[in-house]
Amino acid sequence: MVSRLFSSIPSVTRKLLIANVAVFLLQSIAGASEATRAWPLWFELWPWVPAPYEVDGPGFMPWQLLTSGFMHGGLGHLVFNMLALVMFGSSIEYEWGARRYAIYYVVCLLGSALLQLAAATYAIYQGQLILTLGASGAIYGLLLAYGVMFPNRKVTLLPFPIVLKARTLVIVYALASLFYGVFTTGTGVAHFAHLGGMLVGWLLIRWWRSHPPRGGSGGPRRDPRAEALRARRKASKLRLVK
């Protein structure tokens, strides 16, 4: 049963799920030994530290823009993000196909990291050192795309048992991230990464809609491979009914 459910997750979403879990396991292994405990710090997102400020650690490295998006601060953090990845990402990948979906995910991840980098660098001047890790920025980009593509679908607002339309959920999370990012500090949540993922995702969708492929009518087009994925998904459901 579990293997059937896992195999029903489309290819890119499944690979992202595996990658995030694998990296979390490596983090846990490294953290268990005194000799390797500091290794993960090289892959979390550090702020850019201008002179004359100094930090005790590796500081910002370009690869952190990508690697930090596959790391998590705890099991709960990982589980929440992976549930959202499967919930939103699967539907988007079935609609767009693997290639466009993968591009969108990576662009949202990098965009969220860049905005968070700017926010964390600004925080240096306020006497705060903020390190960032987690897939939440890319997940918020997926939430934005889901709300654009399926605005009237009903979604449960986590962690509260409240059911909202997808477009309403997007607005609620965006406003909450903006409020907490601007007016609060020390929450332990990368609100600007969330906003960055949404903003970059929105810009990319607008770009695709205004620059359709030759012969297209605007917006992300359905990939033939996505059609095949949806067909296999329906066939899988029929087999389960038997």
Backbone as CSV, one residue per row, in Angstrom:
resi,resn,N_x,N_y,N_z,CA_x,CA_y,CA_z,C_x,C_y,C_z
1,MET,0.832,-1.203,0.000,0.000,0.000,0.000,0.870,1.258,0.000
2,VAL,1.898,1.281,0.895,2.782,2.436,0.976,3.546,2.618,-0.328
3,SER,4.025,1.496,-0.905,4.782,1.590,-2.156,3.908,2.100,-3.293
4,ARG,2.626,1.719,-3.301,1.715,2.216,-4.328,1.488,3.708,-4.175
5,LEU,1.298,4.148,-2.941,1.109,5.577,-2.696,2.352,6.358,-3.099
6,PHE,3.536,5.821,-2.761,4.782,6.503,-3.097,4.979,6.559,-4.602
7,SER,4.674,5.463,-5.292,4.846,5.436,-6.745,3.838,6.316,-7.465
8,SER,2.744,6.678,-6.795,1.755,7.558,-7.421,2.207,9.017,-7.418
9,ILE,3.237,9.342,-6.629,3.793,10.701,-6.623,4.591,10.888,-7.906
10,PRO,4.375,11.966,-8.654,5.097,12.150,-9.921,6.600,12.282,-9.720
11,SER,7.347,12.083,-10.797,8.787,11.860,-10.750,9.576,12.952,-10.033
12,VAL,9.435,14.206,-10.442,10.254,15.274,-9.861,9.909,15.483,-8.392
13,THR,8.626,15.485,-8.071,8.206,15.636,-6.674,8.765,14.501,-5.825
14,ARG,8.738,13.289,-6.351,9.270,12.139,-5.618,10.778,12.290,-5.390
15,LYS,11.499,12.752,-6.415,12.949,12.928,-6.273,13.280,14.043,-5.285
16,LEU,12.501,15.112,-5.300,12.707,16.186,-4.327,12.445,15.688,-2.906
17,LEU,11.423,14.873,-2.749,11.106,14.291,-1.447,12.268,13.435,-0.953
18,ILE,12.784,12.577,-1.817,13.904,11.706,-1.452,15.136,12.536,-1.103
19,ALA,15.415,13.565,-1.907,16.597,14.400,-1.679,16.524,15.109,-0.333
20,ASN,15.367,15.658,-0.001,15.224,16.365,1.271,15.377,15.426,2.460
21,VAL,14.785,14.240,2.370,14.905,13.265,3.455,16.352,12.790,3.589
22,ALA,17.013,12.537,2.448,18.400,12.076,2.479,19.317,13.121,3.110
23,VAL,19.125,14.379,2.749,19.951,15.447,3.323,19.700,15.570,4.824
24,PHE,18.452,15.421,5.244,18.147,15.487,6.674,18.843,14.353,7.429
25,LEU,18.871,13.171,6.844,19.572,12.051,7.477,21.067,12.335,7.583
26,LEU,21.653,12.919,6.532,23.068,13.279,6.572,23.327,14.340,7.644
27,GLN,22.418,15.306,7.754,22.533,16.303,8.824,22.548,15.635,10.197
28,SER,21.643,14.683,10.380,21.531,14.005,11.671,22.785,13.204,11.983
29,ILE,23.330,12.540,10.965,24.554,11.758,11.157,25.718,12.680,11.509
30,ALA,25.830,13.792,10.775,26.917,14.743,11.044,26.783,15.352,12.436
31,GLY,25.553,15.626,12.850,25.329,16.245,14.152,25.578,15.322,15.322
32,ALA,25.667,14.022,15.060,25.860,13.052,16.143,27.312,12.939,16.578
33,SER,28.226,13.504,15.796,29.650,13.394,16.110,30.244,14.781,16.324
34,GLU,31.066,14.900,17.343,31.722,16.184,17.627,32.612,16.609,16.468
35,ALA,33.224,15.631,15.795,34.169,15.940,14.725,33.484,16.512,13.486
36,THR,32.225,16.155,13.271,31.533,16.580,12.041,30.367,17.524,12.309
37,ARG,30.178,17.919,13.558,28.990,18.694,13.925,28.920,20.033,13.195
38,ALA,30.065,20.604,12.873,30.080,21.925,12.229,29.942,21.842,10.713
39,TRP,30.025,20.663,10.130,29.977,20.551,8.672,28.718,21.150,8.054
40,PRO,27.525,20.882,8.612,26.318,21.441,7.985,26.307,22.965,7.910
41,LEU,27.092,23.638,8.762,27.113,25.102,8.742,27.606,25.645,7.406
42,TRP,28.373,24.856,6.676,28.879,25.292,5.376,27.789,25.297,4.312
43,PHE,26.670,24.682,4.608,25.616,24.541,3.604,24.331,25.277,3.975
44,GLU,24.238,25.774,5.218,23.129,26.653,5.571,23.367,28.026,4.947
45,LEU,22.311,28.818,4.832,22.436,30.141,4.219,22.888,31.160,5.266
46,TRP,24.106,31.670,5.077,24.647,32.719,5.930,24.400,34.078,5.287
47,PRO,24.327,35.131,6.084,24.237,36.470,5.495,25.586,36.887,4.920
48,TRP,25.540,37.821,3.989,26.776,38.439,3.534,27.199,39.431,4.603
49,VAL,28.411,39.286,5.099,28.867,40.089,6.239,29.863,41.141,5.744
50,PRO,29.442,42.392,5.654,30.348,43.447,5.183,31.324,43.867,6.276
51,ALA,32.479,44.370,5.862,33.434,44.922,6.828,32.811,46.166,7.474
52,PRO,33.074,46.423,8.742,34.049,45.751,9.626,33.436,44.618,10.444
53,TYR,32.238,44.167,10.096,31.585,43.112,10.867,32.281,41.776,10.610
54,GLU,32.280,40.932,11.625,32.864,39.600,11.517,31.935,38.591,12.179
55,VAL,31.979,37.348,11.696,31.187,36.280,12.302,32.090,35.085,12.556
56,ASP,31.717,34.292,13.517,32.449,33.074,13.841,31.823,31.926,13.059
57,GLY,32.323,31.683,11.864,31.763,30.638,11.018,32.185,30.838,9.582
58,PRO,31.726,29.978,8.691,32.168,30.042,7.297,31.701,31.281,6.555
59,GLY,30.599,31.899,6.981,30.067,33.038,6.252,29.361,32.615,4.977
60,PHE,28.994,33.605,4.171,28.218,33.313,2.962,29.079,32.673,1.884
61,MET,28.537,31.614,1.281,29.117,30.959,0.110,28.017,30.826,-0.941
62,PRO,28.328,31.033,-2.225,27.274,31.034,-3.251,26.426,29.772,-3.285
63,TRP,27.048,28.610,-3.043,26.279,27.362,-3.127,25.191,27.258,-2.060
64,GLN,25.314,28.066,-1.005,24.313,28.018,0.066,22.930,28.440,-0.419
65,LEU,22.862,29.232,-1.491,21.571,29.628,-2.051,20.758,28.406,-2.458
66,LEU,21.440,27.346,-2.877,20.764,26.111,-3.280,20.720,25.090,-2.151
67,THR,21.861,24.847,-1.517,21.936,23.755,-0.538,21.060,23.994,0.687
68,SER,20.916,25.256,1.098,20.107,25.539,2.288,18.655,25.135,2.097
69,GLY,18.205,25.093,0.836,16.822,24.733,0.551,16.522,23.252,0.672
70,PHE,17.554,22.437,0.921,17.349,20.999,1.106,17.653,20.568,2.542
71,MET,17.918,21.537,3.416,18.218,21.245,4.815,17.038,21.652,5.689
72,HIS,16.928,21.029,6.865,15.817,21.344,7.767,16.294,21.360,9.211
73,GLY,15.583,22.137,10.023,15.984,22.340,11.400,15.465,21.311,12.382
74,GLY,14.693,20.347,11.921,14.156,19.321,12.803,13.178,18.446,12.050
75,LEU,12.753,17.364,12.693,11.854,16.423,12.033,10.514,17.070,11.697
76,GLY,9.967,17.856,12.617,8.693,18.512,12.359,8.768,19.459,11.178
77,HIS,9.865,20.210,11.097,10.096,21.123,9.979,10.104,20.357,8.660
78,LEU,10.813,19.233,8.638,10.899,18.408,7.433,9.536,17.840,7.053
79,VAL,8.830,17.258,8.013,7.547,16.609,7.726,6.537,17.613,7.185
80,PHE,6.446,18.772,7.807,5.487,19.790,7.366,5.778,20.215,5.928
81,ASN,7.053,20.476,5.614,7.402,20.900,4.261,7.182,19.797,3.237
82,MET,7.484,18.556,3.599,7.325,17.470,2.639,5.849,17.154,2.380
83,LEU,5.015,17.282,3.403,3.577,17.115,3.181,3.066,18.164,2.202
84,ALA,3.516,19.405,2.380,3.103,20.473,1.471,3.666,20.247,0.073
85,LEU,4.899,19.750,-0.008,5.503,19.454,-1.308,4.668,18.455,-2.088
86,VAL,4.295,17.360,-1.433,3.502,16.329,-2.104,2.103,16.842,-2.419
87,MET,1.513,17.563,-1.484,0.139,18.043,-1.648,0.016,19.019,-2.814
88,PHE,0.880,20.034,-2.855,0.790,21.050,-3.900,1.608,20.669,-5.132
89,GLY,2.825,20.161,-4.890,3.717,19.873,-5.999,3.208,18.814,-6.948
90,SER,2.571,17.773,-6.423,2.086,16.697,-7.290,1.069,17.217,-8.296
91,SER,0.107,18.007,-7.829,-0.915,18.540,-8.731,-0.304,19.449,-9.784
92,ILE,0.682,20.256,-9.380,1.317,21.169,-10.327,2.124,20.394,-11.358
93,GLU,2.866,19.380,-10.910,3.664,18.590,-11.852,2.779,17.833,-12.832
94,TYR,1.663,17.293,-12.364,0.732,16.627,-13.271,0.210,17.594,-14.327
95,GLU,0.064,18.855,-13.966,-0.485,19.849,-14.885,0.572,20.393,-15.848
96,TRP,1.762,20.674,-15.336,2.799,21.311,-16.143,3.755,20.332,-16.807
97,GLY,3.951,19.183,-16.220,4.990,18.283,-16.688,6.275,18.485,-15.899
98,ALA,7.183,17.509,-16.011,8.368,17.466,-15.158,9.311,18.644,-15.389
99,ARG,9.604,18.970,-16.646,10.622,19.981,-16.934,10.217,21.358,-16.418
100,ARG,9.032,21.808,-16.778,8.597,23.146,-16.371,8.441,23.217,-14.847
101,TYR,7.945,22.158,-14.275,7.775,22.113,-12.819,9.123,22.197,-12.112
102,ALA,10.118,21.453,-12.605,11.450,21.472,-11.993,12.073,22.863,-12.093
103,ILE,11.923,23.497,-13.255,12.440,24.859,-13.430,11.783,25.797,-12.427
104,TYR,10.479,25.704,-12.316,9.738,26.580,-11.411,10.205,26.388,-9.968
105,TYR,10.370,25.140,-9.553,10.773,24.857,-8.170,12.141,25.458,-7.871
106,VAL,13.100,25.227,-8.757,14.460,25.714,-8.521,14.502,27.240,-8.530
107,VAL,13.779,27.865,-9.455,13.749,29.330,-9.514,13.151,29.901,-8.229
108,CYS,12.073,29.301,-7.738,11.468,29.757,-6.478,12.417,29.562,-5.305
109,LEU,13.120,28.438,-5.293,14.066,28.171,-4.211,15.175,29.219,-4.197
110,LEU,15.755,29.504,-5.370,16.839,30.479,-5.447,16.338,31.893,-5.158
111,GLY,15.163,32.223,-5.682,14.604,33.546,-5.431,14.317,33.781,-3.963
112,SER,13.782,32.771,-3.305,13.498,32.900,-1.868,14.790,33.060,-1.079
113,ALA,15.838,32.343,-1.492,17.123,32.441,-0.798,17.745,33.826,-0.975
114,LEU,17.598,34.413,-2.163,18.169,35.738,-2.411,17.497,36.808,-1.553
115,LEU,16.165,36.758,-1.454,15.480,37.753,-0.627,15.809,37.548,0.851
116,GLN,15.899,36.297,1.274,16.265,36.023,2.666,17.705,36.451,2.942
117,LEU,18.584,36.271,1.956,19.970,36.725,2.093,20.015,38.231,2.327
118,ALA,19.210,38.970,1.565,19.162,40.421,1.736,18.644,40.790,3.125
119,ALA,17.590,40.102,3.574,17.018,40.391,4.894,18.002,40.049,6.008
120,ALA,18.692,38.920,5.875,19.651,38.505,6.906,20.868,39.421,6.926
121,THR,21.272,39.906,5.748,22.389,40.846,5.684,22.016,42.169,6.346
122,TYR,20.799,42.629,6.114,20.318,43.847,6.781,20.312,43.656,8.301
123,ALA,19.949,42.446,8.742,19.881,42.168,10.183,21.249,42.261,10.849
124,ILE,22.328,42.053,10.074,23.674,42.196,10.631,23.863,43.595,11.206
125,TYR,23.335,44.594,10.493,23.467,45.982,10.958,22.639,46.234,12.218
126,GLN,21.679,45.346,12.491,20.863,45.465,13.705,21.414,44.604,14.840
127,GLY,22.591,44.017,14.606,23.219,43.204,15.637,22.703,41.783,15.714
128,GLN,22.054,41.289,14.648,21.518,39.927,14.648,22.223,39.084,13.587
129,LEU,22.588,37.875,13.963,23.135,36.913,13.013,22.075,35.856,12.749
130,ILE,21.588,35.783,11.510,20.503,34.869,11.161,20.994,33.872,10.123
131,LEU,20.955,32.593,10.464,21.228,31.518,9.513,19.898,30.920,9.074
132,THR,19.830,30.518,7.810,18.557,30.057,7.256,18.713,28.687,6.618
133,LEU,17.727,27.840,6.814,17.674,26.547,6.146,16.219,26.113,6.028
134,GLY,15.938,25.298,5.013,14.581,24.794,4.827,14.063,25.009,3.420
135,ALA,13.106,24.174,3.027,12.503,24.236,1.695,11.298,25.158,1.642
136,SER,11.006,25.864,2.731,9.756,26.613,2.825,9.600,27.667,1.738
137,GLY,10.704,28.315,1.342,10.606,29.326,0.297,10.084,28.746,-1.001
138,ALA,10.640,27.601,-1.409,10.159,26.936,-2.619,8.736,26.432,-2.437
139,ILE,8.404,25.951,-1.238,7.053,25.460,-0.963,6.036,26.588,-1.088
140,TYR,6.384,27.772,-0.610,5.478,28.911,-0.759,5.302,29.281,-2.232
141,GLY,6.353,29.089,-3.030,6.206,29.284,-4.466,5.225,28.295,-5.065
142,LEU,5.277,27.045,-4.594,4.312,26.038,-5.054,2.898,26.400,-4.620
143,LEU,2.759,26.894,-3.396,1.441,27.311,-2.915,0.873,28.407,-3.801
144,LEU,1.717,29.369,-4.179,1.275,30.447,-5.065,0.791,29.888,-6.398
145,ALA,1.581,28.988,-6.991,1.199,28.397,-8.275,-0.092,27.600,-8.151
146,TYR,-0.237,26.879,-7.063,-1.449,26.089,-6.831,-2.663,27.001,-6.754
147,GLY,-2.524,28.134,-6.051,-3.629,29.075,-5.945,-3.991,29.707,-7.270
148,VAL,-2.988,29.932,-8.125,-3.240,30.497,-9.452,-3.910,29.475,-10.363
149,MET,-3.462,28.229,-10.291,-3.955,27.193,-11.201,-5.287,26.599,-10.757
150,PHE,-5.457,26.468,-9.454,-6.673,25.836,-8.919,-7.292,26.740,-7.850
151,PRO,-7.711,27.947,-8.210,-8.118,28.942,-7.199,-9.295,28.525,-6.339
152,ASN,-10.173,27.691,-6.863,-11.394,27.349,-6.126,-11.327,26.004,-5.410
153,ARG,-10.193,25.323,-5.501,-10.047,24.069,-4.758,-10.005,24.350,-3.262
154,LYS,-10.582,23.449,-2.487,-10.612,23.608,-1.034,-9.340,23.010,-0.423
155,VAL,-8.714,23.779,0.459,-7.476,23.369,1.115,-7.610,23.625,2.611
156,THR,-7.072,22.726,3.415,-7.102,22.906,4.867,-5.951,23.792,5.305
157,LEU,-6.243,24.823,6.075,-5.240,25.743,6.598,-4.521,25.075,7.766
158,LEU,-3.273,24.677,7.546,-2.479,24.046,8.599,-1.810,25.115,9.450
159,PRO,-1.683,24.905,10.773,-2.047,23.713,11.543,-3.477,23.736,12.062
160,PHE,-4.304,24.649,11.558,-5.674,24.766,12.056,-6.638,24.016,11.134
161,PRO,-7.673,23.393,11.675,-8.640,22.651,10.842,-9.647,23.587,10.179
162,ILE,-9.134,24.527,9.369,-9.982,25.485,8.673,-9.846,25.247,7.175
163,VAL,-10.956,25.100,6.479,-10.945,24.839,5.044,-11.180,26.145,4.293
164,LEU,-10.268,26.457,3.365,-10.354,27.672,2.570,-10.157,27.345,1.102
165,LYS,-10.610,28.232,0.224,-10.265,28.110,-1.184,-8.770,28.380,-1.341
166,ALA,-8.170,27.763,-2.357,-6.717,27.864,-2.526,-6.265,29.311,-2.673
167,ARG,-7.002,30.117,-3.440,-6.581,31.506,-3.629,-6.656,32.291,-2.321
168,THR,-7.639,31.975,-1.475,-7.743,32.630,-0.170,-6.585,32.217,0.722
169,LEU,-6.211,30.941,0.653,-5.087,30.445,1.447,-3.798,31.163,1.064
170,VAL,-3.604,31.383,-0.234,-2.417,32.102,-0.700,-2.375,33.502,-0.097
171,ILE,-3.497,34.198,-0.134,-3.566,35.562,0.403,-3.282,35.570,1.903
172,VAL,-3.860,34.616,2.632,-3.667,34.541,4.086,-2.196,34.329,4.427
173,TYR,-1.558,33.365,3.771,-0.160,33.080,4.062,0.749,34.226,3.632
174,ALA,0.450,34.859,2.501,1.270,35.981,2.035,1.191,37.154,3.004
175,LEU,-0.017,37.503,3.429,-0.182,38.617,4.363,0.449,38.307,5.718
176,ALA,0.309,37.058,6.171,0.916,36.667,7.448,2.440,36.772,7.374
177,SER,3.031,36.305,6.271,4.486,36.382,6.115,4.952,37.830,6.049
178,LEU,4.197,38.675,5.342,4.558,40.086,5.249,4.487,40.755,6.621
179,PHE,3.417,40.495,7.348,3.249,41.112,8.670,4.360,40.686,9.620
180,TYR,4.567,39.375,9.733,5.564,38.883,10.683,6.983,39.248,10.248
181,GLY,7.215,39.290,8.926,8.540,39.660,8.448,8.891,41.106,8.746
182,VAL,7.913,42.001,8.636,8.161,43.434,8.818,8.097,43.846,10.282
183,PHE,7.150,43.293,11.026,6.857,43.820,12.363,7.361,42.961,13.519
184,THR,7.934,41.810,13.250,8.418,40.968,14.343,9.858,40.548,14.092
185,THR,10.551,40.183,15.146,11.914,39.668,15.053,12.056,38.480,15.996
186,GLY,13.038,37.660,15.713,13.343,36.545,16.603,12.299,35.450,16.626
187,THR,11.511,35.314,15.547,10.480,34.275,15.522,11.041,32.912,15.134
188,GLY,12.251,32.901,14.561,12.822,31.639,14.111,12.251,31.159,12.796
189,VAL,11.489,32.008,12.109,10.870,31.658,10.827,11.360,32.636,9.766
190,ALA,11.759,32.102,8.600,12.291,32.935,7.513,11.138,33.495,6.679
191,HIS,10.470,34.505,7.207,9.291,35.047,6.528,9.637,35.657,5.171
192,PHE,10.817,36.260,5.060,11.182,36.862,3.780,11.516,35.799,2.733
193,ALA,11.967,34.637,3.166,12.140,33.530,2.222,10.791,33.101,1.665
194,HIS,9.774,33.057,2.521,8.424,32.715,2.070,7.935,33.728,1.042
195,LEU,8.109,35.006,1.359,7.680,36.059,0.435,8.473,35.999,-0.863
196,GLY,9.775,35.703,-0.762,10.603,35.599,-1.957,10.157,34.486,-2.879
197,GLY,9.817,33.328,-2.303,9.328,32.220,-3.120,8.043,32.570,-3.837
198,MET,7.128,33.228,-3.131,5.860,33.636,-3.745,6.072,34.690,-4.826
199,LEU,6.902,35.695,-4.524,7.124,36.789,-5.470,7.766,36.287,-6.758
200,VAL,8.821,35.494,-6.626,9.516,34.984,-7.804,8.611,34.032,-8.587
201,GLY,7.832,33.210,-7.879,6.891,32.331,-8.562,5.857,33.106,-9.354
202,TRP,5.335,34.168,-8.758,4.345,35.012,-9.444,4.949,35.665,-10.683
203,LEU,6.184,36.180,-10.556,6.849,36.810,-11.698,7.112,35.805,-12.810
204,LEU,7.509,34.583,-12.445,7.794,33.568,-13.458,6.525,33.155,-14.191
205,ILE,5.434,32.987,-13.470,4.171,32.633,-14.115,3.725,33.749,-15.053
206,ARG,3.871,34.994,-14.622,3.529,36.129,-15.492,4.406,36.145,-16.737
207,TRP,5.681,35.830,-16.572,6.592,35.780,-17.715,6.155,34.704,-18.696
208,TRP,5.858,33.530,-18.195,5.416,32.453,-19.076,4.131,32.831,-19.813
209,ARG,3.240,33.516,-19.122,1.978,33.889,-19.753,2.168,34.959,-20.822
210,SER,3.120,35.847,-20.632,3.356,36.908,-21.608,4.334,36.504,-22.702
211,HIS,5.026,35.379,-22.516,5.964,34.870,-23.521,5.673,33.390,-23.771
212,PRO,4.506,33.093,-24.338,4.155,31.686,-24.577,5.025,31.082,-25.666
213,PRO,5.174,29.761,-25.673,5.874,29.100,-26.775,5.192,29.418,-28.095
214,ARG,5.933,29.328,-29.182,5.383,29.636,-30.498,4.125,28.810,-30.756
215,GLY,3.071,29.515,-31.091,1.799,28.836,-31.329,0.972,28.688,-30.083
216,GLY,1.505,29.183,-28.901,0.769,29.057,-27.647,-0.160,30.225,-27.436
217,SER,-1.028,30.107,-26.470,-2.021,31.136,-26.197,-1.758,31.848,-24.880
218,GLY,-0.588,31.591,-24.266,-0.255,32.257,-23.009,-0.342,31.311,-21.842
219,GLY,0.525,31.542,-20.853,0.512,30.698,-19.664,1.262,29.411,-19.887
220,PRO,1.620,28.729,-18.825,2.281,27.436,-18.941,1.415,26.455,-19.717
221,ARG,1.983,25.832,-20.737,1.214,24.891,-21.536,1.305,23.496,-20.955
222,ARG,0.296,22.717,-21.196,0.315,21.331,-20.739,1.331,20.540,-21.552
223,ASP,2.212,19.895,-20.845,3.234,19.065,-21.448,2.608,17.720,-21.808
224,PRO,2.920,17.164,-23.017,2.400,15.831,-23.346,2.766,14.787,-22.304
225,ARG,3.942,14.939,-21.708,4.337,13.989,-20.662,3.458,14.139,-19.434
226,ALA,3.016,15.378,-19.184,2.098,15.586,-18.063,0.774,14.891,-18.325
227,GLU,0.323,14.929,-19.585,-0.909,14.221,-19.938,-0.748,12.727,-19.687
228,ALA,0.434,12.197,-20.036,0.681,10.773,-19.801,0.702,10.459,-18.311
229,LEU,1.293,11.367,-17.514,1.307,11.179,-16.062,-0.100,11.134,-15.496
230,ARG,-0.955,12.065,-15.972,-2.330,12.088,-15.484,-3.066,10.812,-15.882
231,ALA,-2.784,10.319,-17.093,-3.436,9.092,-17.544,-3.027,7.912,-16.673
232,ARG,-1.723,7.843,-16.354,-1.251,6.749,-15.497,-1.826,6.868,-14.098
233,ARG,-1.968,8.121,-13.631,-2.538,8.337,-12.297,-3.975,7.831,-12.246
234,LYS,-4.757,8.140,-13.290,-6.137,7.673,-13.338,-6.188,6.153,-13.410
235,ALA,-5.287,5.573,-14.220,-5.261,4.116,-14.333,-4.914,3.478,-12.998
236,SER,-3.968,4.107,-12.269,-3.592,3.593,-10.954,-4.773,3.621,-10.001
237,LYS,-5.549,4.690,-10.056,-6.722,4.789,-9.192,-7.732,3.707,-9.531
238,LEU,-7.879,3.421,-10.827,-8.823,2.386,-11.236,-8.376,1.022,-10.734
239,ARG,-7.075,0.776,-10.785,-6.568,-0.509,-10.300,-6.791,-0.640,-8.798
240,LEU,-6.631,0.468,-8.067,-6.842,0.425,-6.626,-8.297,0.132,-6.285
241,VAL,-9.204,0.642,-7.110,-10.625,0.394,-6.877,-10.933,-1.085,-7.003
242,LYS,-10.273,-1.747,-7.931,-10.495,-3.184,-8.091,-10.112,-3.927,-6.823
